[in-house]
């Protein structure tokens, strides 16, 4: 079964191991499937939210500094979700900090039994938002580890068989 070719920009970044000519590289770039264009515009929902807007600018700056154009206008929706979720996460952290301050100054008894339930619910929401952010970071390659997982590794040569494999046992 034939393997799919690597994106040509990734191939060139790895040092052009197959020694493709400039004409071959240009031909592959011409016929590569591209979704969307490089005109990434900020959605209105992000522009209205100050915290989300700041995160948007930070992310777009990171993407513009990279040599490979792997983000296009097709990725605007996931970037929008990430920025809005980031803003909501920051707001939850502020609320949690204020609730902790109230509990310290007034005590838990003065805030009645609802304060404890609210605190547990708030902690649950903070953890959910953080989990969502981490998953989205992997999706849009903001997490450096997700970039490493996405780039295929070069084979370093033949590995030696273990004694069990020599004896006829499978992948042990």
Buried (B, 14 or more C-beta within 10 A) or exposed (E): EEEEEBBBBBBBEEEEEEEBEEEEBEEBEEEEEEEEEEEBEBBEBBEEBEBBBBBBEEBBEEBEEEEEEBBBEEBBEEBBBBBBBBBBBBEBBEBBEEBEEBBEEEEEEEBEEEBEEBBEEBEEBBEEBBEBBEEBBBBBBBBEEBEEEEEEEEEEEEEEEEEEEEEEEEEE
